[in-house]
């Protein structure tokens, strides 16, 4: 029986804003969804009393797309699971709908996907960000056309600056670019005190400018957290409030020959962390992105340890100093330690 497709996705879509497929038909239809050439869903649909069929694909496709932490040695990393080519076949070969999806979404329907991706890095972090020399930092971008490059402008203490090309981008790929101060400093002969990053073609600037200011202030409870944001970008956020450890060790024991002996134990390292006061509402909104993420890490001894937030208090009041508090545990834990040792001890003995 004939059918008519009355609505379908555009050629390029954000996964969180993917429209439903609407079909009018007098009879049932069968569909097959392929993602990057692999079949992931086969279904039958029956029309309602008005002959309408609604095919919802957004939640499924969005759940299959994600970003991963880039390897620390790479200056640019392609997030291969953050976008996909999709084909919806209808009644085997009678019709097919082809479209591309990029992980992410906006709280709006009034935007042009291509234009938005051209002009934005995939992050909601503040556009001016304070960073320390060894902070892990990335900017993620989806190139909607070829020939695009990431540019960086380094600022020096003598009030001069220099613009250089950082990396070239790959067409139709989501890529995370390493932007931490140490990596950027290695591109310049002079010491930088800050730097701007943007995307451009040979003649046109495309993205907004992200600015980093290098600082070296000390905070006793300074902790860095890394997370996948809801645009499939990789973000870093610093929380400076108190960290309270609440370790929980449960011992398993039993009587052997009239003696109670321990034969096992379970270690659970739990923590309560305060974010420290936010300097602006924009910082507070960015922190909320962290709590909405399902992929969170804390940096410890140069490594990223995955965590799970168990509870969070996110109350805030306009025109007030605000801070959040949350409880978290390590997602994976062993009974072993990894404590770094200094290679050289102090020359003078100290008995204090």
Order of alpha helices (4+ residues) and beta strands (2+ residues): beta-beta-beta-beta-beta-beta-alpha-beta-beta-beta-alpha-beta-beta-beta-beta-beta-alpha-beta-beta-beta-beta-beta-beta-beta-beta-alpha-beta-beta-beta
